[in-house]
Amino acid sequence: MNQYSIKDLKKFDLFSDLSNDQLQLFKSTVYWRTYKKGQFLFIEDDPRERIYFLLKGFVKLTRTNQSGKMTYCDYVKSFTTFPCGGLFTDSTYHFSAEAVTDLELFYLPTKVFEEHIKKNRSQLIKIVTSLSDILKTHENRVQQLANAQQRVIQTLTYLMSDLGVYGSKDEIIIECPITTTEIAYLSGTSRETVSQVLKQLKEEDILSCKNKIWTIHKPETIDELAG
């Protein structure tokens, strides 16, 4: 376990209701690792050998087509278990995972993780619930497609909800470094459209950005604009 105790697994919802004795069963199979910004945890089509438990940092998940064009993008924040999709069925990863920041994490061999949750009904339910929440989020993104400017605003609401934390003055800070190009991809718009929308929001003091870290000074205004 190196630097971290097995009890750190309790910080994850999936393991929160397990006793210390139950957690000790993982002692010989759970591993603690660090990754530097820009490193890949795994690449699309790699063998699906590990399930990750992110302690600190942000991970970007991407999928590309044969021409190298990105077809999927999402982010993982601290105290998230991933990837949960494809358990018991998939032999490879369907996307790549890149460290957006420096990371600290645990991982378990996939076979060990799958054997464990097969025997633990409450944890299996938590996995299913997590997958349902992810599916609901993606369905909402598709259903709420509007004009290009509106999609940018709606993308900001998703980023606030998924990755944001409250600051000292009721603002919401998106600590995961995200570029305007990535916002353009997430919203299905051009970089120029994103830049125009963000420029207007900055001029109205609704948000600001420094070193790719976004601060939403008026989150209620963003919610109202999203409709």
N, C-alpha and C positions, 0 to 999 in steps of 0.2 A: 504493500500500500504506500510505501515511501512516505511522503510528507503528510498525507491525510489519513485520518482514521476511518475505519469502516462506518462509523456513526455518521459521517458526512453524507452517506447515502440517504439518511433520513430527511435531508433537506429537499429531497425529491418526492413529489406527491405519490409517485408509484411505490415508494418504500416507506412512506411516513407512518403506516400503521403496523409495521413489522417490529418485533421485539429485538433487543440487542443480540439475544441468542440466535434469532433467525438470521440477522444480518451477518453474524459471524460465519455462517455457512458459505458466504461469498468470499471469505478472506483469501482463499487460495486462487480465486479466479477473477477477481476484480483488479484492474490496473489503473494507476494514476499516471497521467501524461501531461505535458505542456506542448503547445504549438506556437510558433511565431506567426505574426501577421503575414498573410500571403501563402502560407503553407497549406497543402491539401491534406485533408484527413483521408479522403478516398476519392476516386475518379469514377465517373459513370462507366458501368460494365465491370468494375472490379468485383471480385468475389465478396459476397455479403457476409463478412466474417465477424463484424463487431457491431454492438449496439452502444451508443455513446450517451453519457450523462454529463451535460455541460455545466461546470461549476462557475466559470467566469469567462466573459467575453461574448462575442457574436460570431455566428457562422452563416455564410451565404450558401444556399443550395441552388444549383443551376443545372439545366439540361439543355443540350444543343442538338441540332439536326445534322445531317451529313455535310451540309454546306458550312457548318460552323456557326450558324445563327442561333442565338439563344431562344429557346421555346418555353422555358420555365424558370422562375426566379422566386425565391422566398428567403426568409431570414429566421434564424434560431437564436433565442436569447438564453441567458443564464437559467439554470435549474429546469432545463428542458431535456427530455429523453428523445433521441432520434437515431435512425429513422424507424418509425413504428409501422409504416405501411409495408406490406409484403411479408410480414411475419408468417412463418410456417410454409410459405409458398415460393418466394423469390430466392434465387441462388446468386443474383448479382444486384448491385446498386443501380437504381434508375436515374440517378443524378450525381453530380459532383458536390463535394462539401469543402469550402475554402474558408480559412480563418480570416475574418474581416479585421479582427484585433488579435492581440496575443490571447491565448486560451489556456485554461486549466480545466481538465476533465477526467472522468473515469470512463473506462469501457469494460464491457463484458463480452466474451465470445458469444456469438449469436446463438449457437446451439445450447450453451449453458442458460442463457436468458430464456429461450423458448421452452426448455424443459422445466424451468422454474415456474413460469407463468401458467403452464399447462396444469400444474398442481395447485395453483393458488387462484381461486375463483375471483376474489376481490381485486387482485391485480389485473386479471384478464379483463374484468369489467372496466377498470380504469383505462386500459389500453383502448378498448372499444369506444369509450366515451371521448378520449382524446382524439381518436380518428374521426369521430362524428363531428367534433368541434371544428377540426381542420376542414372537413368537407363542407360544413355549413358556412364557414368563412369564405371559401372559394366560390360557393354557390352565390352568396351575397354579392361578391365582386362581379360575377357575370350578370346577375339580375339587375344591378344598378348601373349598367352601362348608360352613359348619357353623352353629351357633347364633349369634345376634347378637354375644354377647360374644367368642366364639371368632374371629369374622370381624374384629373390631377388633384382636385380638392378631396375627392373620395379616397384617393390613394393616401393622402396625408392623414385622413381619419383612421385608416387601417394601420398605418405606421404608428400613429399615436396610441392606438389600442393595443397593438401587438408588442411594440418595442419601447413605448414611452414610460417615463417615470416622472413623478411630480417634483418640481423644484421648490424653492423657498417662497415664491410669490404666486403660487397656484398655476405657474406655467408648466408645460409638459416638455421634457427634454428627451429627444430621441438620441440616445448615446451611441447607437450603432452608426458608424460613419457611412453615409449614403450619398452618392453623387446625383446630380441632376439627370445624368444619363440613365442611372438605375431607376430613378423615379419615372422617367419617360417610358422605360420598358414596362414597369409595373402598371402604369396607367394606360399603356397602349397608345401613346401619343408621341409626337416628335419632341426632340430636345428643345427646339425653339419655342414650342407651345409651353412646355414646363417652365422655361426661363421667363417667359412673359407673365405667367400666372404667379410665379414666385416673386418676381420683381414687384408686381402690384401689391402682394401680401406684405412684402418687406416695407414698401413705401407707406403702408397703412399701419405699420408696427404690429402686425398680426403674428409675424414670425421673423426669426433671424437665423443666420447660419455662420458658424466659425469652425474652420478645420473639419468640414463635413458633418459637424454635430449640429442638429437642428433644435431650436428652441421655439416652441409654440407659445407665444405670450398671451394669446386670446383663444384658448381651445374651444370655448363655447361659440366663438364666431366661426371657426372652421366647421364645427358641427352644423351650424345653421346654414352655411354656404353649401355644405354637402347635401342638404335637403333630407 
